[in-house]
Amino acid sequence: MEAPRKAARSRTTTQDAVRDIKKYIRDNHLRTGDILPSETVLCEELGCSRSAIREAIRALVTLDIVEVRHGYGTFVSSMSLEPLINGMVFRTVLDNDTSVENMFYVVDTREILDLSLGAELIEVFTDSDRQALLDLVEKMREHNDRGEPFVAEDQAFHRTLLSRTKNPLIRELNDAFWRIQTEAQPLLNMAMPADIDQTIKAHIDIVEALSKGDAEAYRAAVLNHYAPFRRMIAGMLDEN
């Protein structure tokens, strides 16, 4: 009697399905906003089980590679740095013994990014940029004088400042590390630095340095911008 033929092993793991869905997106040249096939079609195309496809879609949603619009289907997402931001915020605050030091590294990374952009920003800076940025600084100062936070204006300032840079990844990374610092700070019970006025003034100095094409003044302004945060964090590290 002939032994029964062993069934072909189907690939059902989530890891397989994640890899194959990403390959499907690449091979079919799908872009942000394009719709993916249904679960049934993906099962047939990729040789994965329905449960593996479903778990893979959940994983890819978490990675911001796809988004599920209920009643419409699954679409290629914008693939933002949101997973990086969420992971870095959690990593920064996870360990009480290292969280303050981790915040120092976040601030240090922001400063390094800003310093590296001086030459390009001078080259692309315009009078309209100057006015838009100074208007935002004035709103920061008004909020600060009333004892109010100026988070939205600060983010808008840094986004506007980098809006003309050629490298979109630099813009995204700069904004990502701004958000990591801003979201981690209250989780670590860090107040704004007592000398936050120096940071507000540094915003003006950054604008004026770029307007004059003065690279050294830009560098000094960036260092002054982060100095209050560095002092505050250094003080907390000394206390520990």
Number of C-alpha atoms within 10 A of each C-alpha: 3 4 5 6 6 6 6 6 6 9 14 17 15 20 14 16 27 20 12 19 20 16 13 16 17 11 9 9 9 15 13 13 13 14 18 19 13 10 18 12 12 19 19 11 13 17 16 21 19 17 15 19 26 16 16 22 22 17 17 21 19 13 17 17 19 26 22 17 9 7 6 8 13 20 20 21 19 13 15 13 16 14 15 15 20 16 12 20 23 16 15 25 19 14 11 10 10 14 18 22 16 21 23 20 15 19 19 14 16 19 18 12 15 19 17 11 16 21 14 14 22 18 13 14 20 13 9 9 19 18 12 15 24 17 13 21 23 14 16 22 18 14 15 15 11 8 9 11 15 16 13 11 19 19 16 15 21 17 17 17 21 22 16 17 17 12 10 12 11 15 19 15 17 20 19 20 20 20 19 22 21 14 15 23 18 11 13 15 8 13 9 13 16 11 13 16 15 16 20 18 15 22 23 18 20 25 24 17 20 25 18 12 17 15 18 12 18 27 20 15 24 22 19 20 23 18 20 19 21 19 15 17 20 15 11 13 14 7 7 8
